[in-house]
């Protein structure tokens, strides 16, 4: 099929690769404009932009698609379908209507649960047992369109947002290729009105660990905010990101180390921090980090 691809972050790259490998004609790639990044704050192309250039594809990075000129250019590609995954801009109705077979969105949740910007984070933060991918026919509402295909996957007991992100990206790539191959035979299924939840953007204020919460909530916070923005606490006055954890036996004063291996008491139960990142350093497994930063039994975290 003749396709317009619309995506921006690393999550979208495997989907672009899969479309090309499946033999679809990618007429153009739309992504967010380059943003200042790195120490020099120079404009850096998005992951999709960089990959599209490697593949020799036409790239467009408009600030908006609301203008008549941008919409006319989009329509002029004469695409059969637009594949949209984590693009980052709202698509006006004129854009949604331009491809002859509409716009298909790859959404990383089991709709109608977790419509919106941060479905992977929110699923782990909420303690969901499973999540998945939906291939959705786009319409004007926020992730409200009918679903063409869906596939569920269990969330691992120690899985982080980063790990789940990578699994769902590959799943989405596989599912959209399947959907395009079977598009004539797929029956759109309207989303039920019950069970709607919204995955609001992650606020950095959510990242401060409250050790007074039950262990299962602290564990979800650590895993759900890893790698970004990274749940953090103070250890001997130093701000440290906690990037992976597991539930472990133990009781004690909230925030106090129960041993010298980062087993930390919570309001109820305990967690063990298994991966962390000190300020200005790269992420490390706990055993490696503890060789350079002892946290003896009785240390109180958070102060």
Beta strands, then each sheet from edge to edge (+ up, - down):
strand 1: 2-7
strand 2: 25-30
strand 3: 35-37
strand 4: 42-44
strand 5: 59-60
strand 6: 81-85
strand 7: 103-107
strand 8: 115-116
strand 9: 130-137
strand 10: 147-154
strand 11: 198-199
strand 12: 231-235
strand 13: 238-248
strand 14: 263-265
strand 15: 270-278
strand 16: 284-285
sheet 1: 5+ 2+ 1+ 6+ 7+ 9- 10+
sheet 2: 3+ 4-
sheet 3: 8+ 11+
sheet 4: 12+ 13- 15+ 14-
sheet 5: 12+ 13- 15+ 16-
end
